[in-house]
Amino acid sequence: MRVVLSTYGSRGDVEPMVALAVRLQALGAQVRMCAPPDEEFRELLIRGGVPLVPFDRPWRSWERPPTAGERQQRVADFIAAQYETVAETAAGCDVVVATAMSQFVGPSVAEELGIPYRCVLFCPDVLDGLDGQGFDELFGAPINSHRASIGLPPVGNVGEFVFTARPLLAADPALGPWRGPESVGVVQTGAWILPDERPLPAELLAFLDAGDQPVYAGFGSMRTVDEDSARVAIEAIRAQDRRVLLGRGWAGLAPMDDQDDCFVIGEVNQQTLFDRVAAVVHHGGAGTTTTAARAGAPQVVVPQGGDQVYWAGRVAELGIGAAHDGPTPTVESLSAALGTALTAETCARATAVAADVRIDGATTAAELVVAGDAAHRL
């Protein structure tokens, strides 16, 4: 079986697809993956042993999220950045599996080639539209303009076209259960986790061993955070009498002073790291939320937008941490949230929920993809 996986987005959109690719290869499938050429993503695919077919334009080249008025043009730009690569790669293959911004081109490519298309979601609430607008209004014009240019008819229901009637939901049932309508045949597989066996750097290990468990603060690929965010996080953690681990992230965060209670790290094995911290302060990406939950680490989620608001709410609802109200904390508001996360009750709840988080989601999904039409009858 020949499978094309396609994703165009941040690390949270790439790493789970690498996890799926690894499991597909273990089942004997031939896999090629279309993804952004950013160095961080290249390294992920190399680590997974997955062949990369890079898009021309790196994900980091999109300088900022679009405004509401720019969304349709951004979709058109995303389509232009991906279509030819996906179409060429999928020729001669048996199925297209797409997520993130690749959902705007994956179904059209599959339709052109007469092969199945499987949609992947990482959050249960993405089927509800955006800011009160339906998908036809948001995305219909650029999608149908592109389809016309390649000789395909327009689509009348963009949501069904992009997400299909039976999407794969790569989210853990304990953290993000599907509660939507029965009319949507979502198949929830569990989160797709790429095992990380890399050792932590020696200097980081030395810092961890030198005192009590620190609190980690990092915002991943969010570039909207700034140096003030780093200052607020450091001061709020210190206000809880905790040492600080600051994740540099895509925003390039840096400490505000040279005190030895703060250590700055780049990209490391979070699966191992989060076992060694008192709490995790983060933006609420699906991957970070799941990794912290697996480790039993209490969380403070400071959502910057999109599905991060959903994950912040779930962390609070489950009692495994706190959801900050809004994307821009103050020292006082973040310290208060940390106070909640660091209580004995929250720590105990985080430990209990960790035991329920599944790790076999990628295997389940790979079996469904390989089963093909038979999987649609399950």
C-alpha positions as CSV (number, residue, x, y, z in Angstrom):
1,M,0.0,0.0,0.0
2,R,1.3,3.5,-0.9
3,V,0.2,6.3,1.4
4,V,0.7,10.1,1.0
5,L,0.5,12.0,4.3
6,S,0.3,15.8,3.9
7,T,0.4,18.5,6.5
8,Y,1.1,22.2,6.4
9,G,1.3,23.9,9.8
10,S,3.3,24.1,13.0
11,R,5.0,21.3,14.9
12,G,1.7,20.3,16.4
13,D,0.5,19.5,12.9
14,V,3.7,17.7,11.8
15,E,4.8,15.5,14.7
16,P,1.6,13.5,15.0
17,M,1.7,12.7,11.3
18,V,5.3,11.5,11.6
19,A,4.0,9.2,14.4
20,L,1.3,7.9,12.0
21,A,3.9,7.4,9.3
22,V,6.1,5.3,11.6
23,R,3.2,3.0,12.4
24,L,2.1,2.7,8.8
25,Q,5.6,1.7,7.8
26,A,5.6,-0.9,10.6
27,L,2.5,-2.4,8.9
28,G,4.4,-2.6,5.6
29,A,3.0,0.5,3.9
30,Q,5.1,2.7,1.7
31,V,4.8,6.2,3.0
32,R,5.9,9.6,1.7
33,M,5.1,12.8,3.6
34,C,4.5,16.3,2.3
35,A,5.5,18.8,5.0
36,P,7.1,22.2,5.4
37,P,10.9,22.3,4.9
38,D,11.6,24.0,8.2
39,E,14.7,22.4,9.8
40,E,12.9,21.4,12.9
41,F,10.4,19.4,10.9
42,R,13.2,17.8,8.7
43,E,14.8,16.5,11.9
44,L,11.5,15.0,13.1
45,L,11.1,13.1,9.9
46,I,14.7,11.9,9.9
47,R,14.2,10.7,13.5
48,G,11.1,8.8,12.4
49,G,12.8,7.4,9.3
50,V,10.1,8.9,7.1
51,P,10.8,10.2,3.6
52,L,10.1,14.0,3.3
53,V,8.7,15.7,0.2
54,P,9.1,19.3,1.2
55,F,6.9,22.2,0.2
56,D,8.8,25.1,-1.3
57,R,7.7,27.6,1.4
58,P,8.7,27.0,5.1
59,W,5.9,27.4,7.7
60,R,7.9,30.0,9.6
61,S,7.7,32.2,6.4
62,W,4.1,33.1,7.3
63,E,5.0,36.0,9.6
64,R,1.8,36.2,11.5
65,P,-1.8,34.8,11.7
66,P,-4.2,36.3,9.2
67,T,-6.7,38.9,10.3
68,A,-10.4,38.1,9.7
69,G,-10.3,40.1,6.5
70,E,-7.3,38.2,5.2
71,R,-8.5,34.7,5.8
72,Q,-9.8,34.0,2.3
73,Q,-6.6,35.2,0.6
74,R,-4.5,33.3,3.1
75,V,-6.4,30.1,2.2
76,A,-5.7,30.8,-1.5
77,D,-2.0,31.3,-0.7
78,F,-1.9,28.0,1.3
79,I,-3.5,26.2,-1.7
80,A,-1.0,27.7,-4.1
81,A,1.9,26.7,-1.8
82,Q,0.9,23.1,-1.7
83,Y,-1.2,21.8,-4.5
84,E,1.5,20.9,-7.1
85,T,3.7,19.1,-4.5
86,V,0.8,17.0,-3.1
87,A,-0.6,16.2,-6.6
88,E,2.8,15.1,-7.9
89,T,3.5,13.0,-4.8
90,A,0.1,11.3,-4.7
91,A,0.3,10.1,-8.3
92,G,0.3,6.3,-8.2
93,C,-0.6,6.1,-4.5
94,D,-3.6,4.5,-2.9
95,V,-4.8,7.0,-0.3
96,V,-4.2,10.7,0.7
97,V,-4.3,11.5,4.4
98,A,-4.2,15.2,5.2
99,T,-4.5,17.6,8.1
100,A,-4.0,21.3,9.0
101,M,-3.8,23.6,5.9
102,S,-3.3,20.5,3.7
103,Q,-7.1,19.9,4.1
104,F,-7.6,22.6,1.5
105,V,-5.9,20.6,-1.2
106,G,-5.9,16.9,-0.1
107,P,-9.5,16.2,-1.0
108,S,-9.2,17.8,-4.5
109,V,-6.0,15.8,-5.2
110,A,-7.7,12.6,-4.1
111,E,-10.7,13.3,-6.3
112,E,-8.5,14.1,-9.3
113,L,-6.7,10.7,-8.9
114,G,-9.8,8.7,-8.0
115,I,-8.4,7.5,-4.6
116,P,-9.7,7.7,-1.0
117,Y,-9.1,10.8,1.2
118,R,-8.9,10.7,4.9
119,C,-9.1,13.8,7.0
120,V,-7.2,14.2,10.3
121,L,-8.3,16.4,13.2
122,F,-6.4,17.0,16.4
123,C,-9.2,18.8,18.4
124,P,-12.9,17.8,18.8
125,D,-14.3,21.3,18.4
126,V,-12.8,22.4,15.0
127,L,-16.0,21.3,13.2
128,D,-17.9,24.2,14.7
129,G,-16.8,27.0,12.3
130,L,-14.7,29.9,13.2
131,D,-15.8,33.1,15.0
132,G,-19.4,32.3,14.3
133,Q,-18.8,32.0,10.6
134,G,-19.6,28.8,8.6
135,F,-17.0,27.1,6.4
136,D,-18.8,27.9,3.2
137,E,-18.5,31.6,4.0
138,L,-14.9,31.3,5.2
139,F,-13.3,29.1,2.7
140,G,-15.8,28.4,-0.2
141,A,-14.5,31.1,-2.6
142,P,-10.8,30.2,-2.6
143,I,-11.4,26.4,-2.6
144,N,-13.9,26.6,-5.5
145,S,-11.7,29.0,-7.5
146,H,-8.8,26.5,-7.3
147,R,-11.0,23.6,-8.2
148,A,-12.2,25.4,-11.3
149,S,-8.6,26.0,-12.3
150,I,-7.9,22.3,-12.3
151,G,-11.2,21.3,-14.0
152,L,-13.2,20.1,-10.9
153,P,-16.7,21.1,-10.1
154,P,-17.5,23.5,-7.2
155,V,-18.4,22.1,-3.8
156,G,-21.5,23.2,-2.0
157,N,-20.7,22.0,1.5
158,V,-17.2,23.1,2.3
159,G,-17.2,21.6,5.8
160,E,-18.1,18.1,4.5
161,F,-15.6,18.5,1.6
162,V,-12.7,19.4,3.9
163,F,-13.5,17.2,6.9
164,T,-15.5,14.4,5.3
165,A,-18.3,12.5,6.9
166,R,-15.8,10.2,8.8
167,P,-12.7,12.1,9.9
168,L,-10.0,10.6,12.1
169,L,-9.8,12.4,15.5
170,A,-6.3,12.1,16.8
171,A,-7.0,13.3,20.3
172,D,-7.0,11.3,23.6
173,P,-10.6,10.4,24.7
174,A,-9.8,11.2,28.3
175,L,-8.5,14.7,27.4
176,G,-10.6,15.6,24.4
177,P,-13.6,13.3,24.0
178,W,-15.9,13.6,21.0
179,R,-19.2,15.1,22.0
180,G,-20.5,16.2,18.7
181,P,-23.5,15.1,16.7
182,E,-23.9,11.5,15.8
183,S,-24.4,12.6,12.2
184,V,-20.7,13.1,12.0
185,G,-19.0,9.7,12.0
186,V,-15.9,10.8,13.8
187,V,-13.4,8.0,14.5
188,Q,-11.5,8.8,17.7
189,T,-8.2,6.9,17.7
190,G,-6.4,8.5,20.6
191,A,-3.5,10.9,20.2
192,W,-0.7,10.1,17.8
193,I,2.5,10.1,19.8
194,L,6.0,9.9,18.3
195,P,8.2,8.2,21.0
196,D,11.2,10.3,21.9
197,E,14.2,8.5,23.2
198,R,16.6,11.4,23.1
199,P,18.5,12.0,26.4
200,L,18.2,15.4,28.0
201,P,21.3,17.6,27.6
202,A,23.9,17.3,30.4
203,E,23.6,21.0,31.4
204,L,19.8,20.7,31.7
205,L,20.2,17.5,33.8
206,A,22.6,19.3,36.1
207,F,20.1,22.2,36.6
208,L,17.3,19.7,37.3
209,D,19.4,17.8,39.9
210,A,20.6,21.0,41.6
211,G,17.4,21.8,43.5
212,D,13.6,21.3,43.8
213,Q,11.5,20.6,40.7
214,P,11.3,23.8,38.5
215,V,8.2,25.0,36.7
216,Y,8.5,24.9,32.9
217,A,7.2,27.9,30.9
218,G,7.2,27.8,27.1
219,F,4.9,28.8,24.2
220,G,6.1,26.5,21.4
221,S,5.6,27.9,17.9
222,M,3.6,30.9,19.1
223,R,5.4,34.0,17.8
224,T,2.9,36.4,19.2
225,V,4.4,36.2,22.7
226,D,7.2,38.7,23.4
227,E,9.9,39.5,25.9
228,D,7.3,40.8,28.4
229,S,5.7,37.3,28.4
230,A,9.0,35.8,29.5
231,R,9.4,38.4,32.2
232,V,5.8,37.8,33.5
233,A,6.3,34.0,33.4
234,I,9.6,34.2,35.3
235,E,8.3,36.6,38.0
236,A,5.1,34.6,38.4
237,I,7.0,31.3,38.9
238,R,9.4,33.0,41.3
239,A,6.4,34.3,43.3
240,Q,5.6,30.6,43.9
241,D,9.1,30.1,45.2
242,R,9.9,27.8,42.3
243,R,12.9,27.7,40.0
244,V,12.3,28.4,36.3
245,L,12.8,26.5,33.1
246,L,12.1,28.8,30.2
247,G,11.5,27.3,26.7
248,R,12.9,29.6,24.1
249,G,10.4,28.6,21.4
250,W,9.8,30.2,18.1
251,A,9.5,33.6,19.8
252,G,13.1,33.3,21.0
253,L,12.3,34.1,24.6
254,A,15.2,35.0,26.9
255,P,15.6,35.6,30.6
256,M,15.3,39.1,32.0
257,D,18.4,38.6,34.3
258,D,21.3,36.2,35.0
259,Q,20.0,34.7,38.2
260,D,20.9,31.0,38.5
261,D,17.3,30.0,39.4
262,C,16.4,30.3,35.7
263,F,17.6,28.0,32.9
264,V,16.8,28.5,29.2
265,I,16.3,25.6,26.9
266,G,15.7,25.1,23.2
267,E,14.1,22.1,21.6
268,V,14.4,19.1,23.9
269,N,12.6,15.8,24.7
270,Q,9.5,17.0,26.5
271,Q,8.3,13.5,27.1
272,T,11.2,13.0,29.5
273,L,11.4,16.6,30.7
274,F,7.9,16.9,31.9
275,D,8.4,14.0,34.3
276,R,10.9,16.2,36.1
277,V,9.0,19.5,36.5
278,A,6.5,20.7,39.1
279,A,4.2,22.2,36.5
280,V,4.0,23.2,32.9
281,V,2.9,26.7,31.7
282,H,2.2,26.7,28.0
283,H,0.0,27.9,25.2
284,G,-2.4,25.0,25.0
285,G,-1.3,23.2,21.8
286,A,-2.8,19.7,21.6
287,G,0.6,18.1,21.6
288,T,2.0,20.0,24.7
289,T,-1.3,19.4,26.6
290,T,-1.2,15.7,25.9
291,T,2.5,15.4,26.7
292,A,2.1,17.2,30.1
293,A,-1.0,15.1,30.8
294,R,0.8,11.9,30.1
295,A,3.6,12.9,32.5
296,G,1.1,13.8,35.3
297,A,2.4,17.3,35.3
298,P,-0.1,20.0,36.5
299,Q,-0.7,22.6,33.8
300,V,-1.4,26.3,33.4
301,V,-2.7,27.0,29.9
302,V,-2.4,30.6,28.5
303,P,-4.3,30.2,25.2
304,Q,-3.2,32.4,22.3
305,G,-6.2,31.5,20.1
306,G,-7.8,28.7,18.0
307,D,-8.1,25.3,19.6
308,Q,-5.9,26.3,22.5
309,V,-9.0,27.8,24.2
310,Y,-10.6,24.4,24.0
311,W,-7.6,22.7,25.6
312,A,-7.4,25.3,28.3
313,G,-11.0,24.6,29.2
314,R,-10.4,20.9,29.3
315,V,-7.4,21.2,31.6
316,A,-9.5,23.2,34.0
317,E,-12.6,20.9,33.6
318,L,-10.5,17.8,34.4
319,G,-8.9,19.5,37.4
320,I,-5.4,18.9,36.1
321,G,-4.5,22.5,36.1
322,A,-5.7,26.0,35.5
323,A,-6.9,28.0,32.4
324,H,-5.7,31.5,32.2
325,D,-8.3,34.0,31.1
326,G,-6.9,35.5,27.9
327,P,-3.6,35.4,26.1
328,T,-1.7,38.1,28.0
329,P,-1.2,37.3,31.7
330,T,0.1,39.6,34.4
331,V,2.4,38.5,37.1
332,E,-0.5,38.5,39.5
333,S,-2.9,36.5,37.2
334,L,-0.3,33.9,36.2
335,S,0.9,33.5,39.8
336,A,-2.7,32.9,40.9
337,A,-3.2,30.3,38.2
338,L,0.1,28.6,39.2
339,G,-1.1,28.6,42.8
340,T,-4.1,26.5,41.7
341,A,-2.0,24.2,39.6
342,L,0.5,23.5,42.4
343,T,-2.0,22.5,45.0
344,A,-1.8,18.9,46.3
345,E,-5.3,18.3,45.0
346,T,-4.4,19.3,41.4
347,C,-1.2,17.3,41.5
348,A,-3.1,14.2,42.7
349,R,-5.7,14.7,40.0
350,A,-3.0,15.1,37.3
351,T,-1.4,11.9,38.4
352,A,-4.7,10.1,38.3
353,V,-5.6,11.3,34.8
354,A,-2.2,10.4,33.5
355,A,-3.0,6.8,34.0
356,D,-6.0,7.1,31.6
357,V,-4.1,8.7,28.7
358,R,-3.6,6.2,25.8
359,I,-0.4,5.8,23.8
360,D,-1.7,3.6,21.0
361,G,-3.5,6.1,18.9
362,A,-1.1,6.1,16.0
363,T,-1.3,2.3,15.8
364,T,-5.1,2.3,15.8
365,A,-5.1,5.0,13.1
366,A,-2.6,3.2,10.9
367,E,-4.7,0.0,11.0
368,L,-7.7,2.0,9.9
369,V,-5.9,3.6,7.0
370,V,-4.5,0.3,5.8
371,A,-7.9,-1.4,6.2
372,G,-9.3,1.2,3.7
373,D,-12.9,0.7,2.7
374,A,-13.3,-2.0,5.3
375,A,-12.6,0.7,8.0
376,H,-15.5,2.7,6.8
377,R,-17.8,-0.1,7.6
378,L,-16.7,-0.4,11.2
